[in-house]
Amino acid sequence: MLQNALPALGLLLLMVLLAFALQRWKKHLPGIAHQAGPALKVMSSVSLGPQQRLVTVQIGQGADALCLVLGVAPGSVNTLHSMPLPPLPDAPAAPEGANRFATRLAQLMNPSASSKGPHAPL
């Protein structure tokens, strides 16, 4: 019985060692582990039916960013529309009361720095 299982166990050990060796080899080869290409980001996805979807994908980053609207079905992916993405604003404008709040919070956090008392009206 053991004589029949010995070749199978030997083959199993050989396959495990081969998988381990290939994994180690892949980490040390440049270009195999990390393939260069444009950055892809799925922005949204909407189901149109049991197997059809409408997907918006961002390709690239920064000024080169492009948005694709794709129709995805079991046998095909079709580009329905493409457009460049507008640049993102650097910083959103602060609401009108935000500066007052920040000033008041700073006064409450460090009452000795302000000439007024911590509970004085603004």
C-alpha angles and dihedrals in degrees: 000000000000089000090061094049096045097079091047092051090047091052091048091052091048091052093049091050091047092051091049092048093049091049092052091045092051092056092054098047115088116232097014099084098040116037113197119232142126117304110257125202125178105223099183143341130204126190113230097178142336093301106010125089137178110218131184114206130187114216119195130355138259119004092349094058115131128188119215126193107208132191108213123196131161094268103029151028115211128189107231099175140353130195139163115256118241114244115263117248114255097231130356116243113260117243117254096255095044095085092051090049093049091049093049092047091052090051092051093047093051109024095169092063094059123073091218124071118262092255098045116125119253 
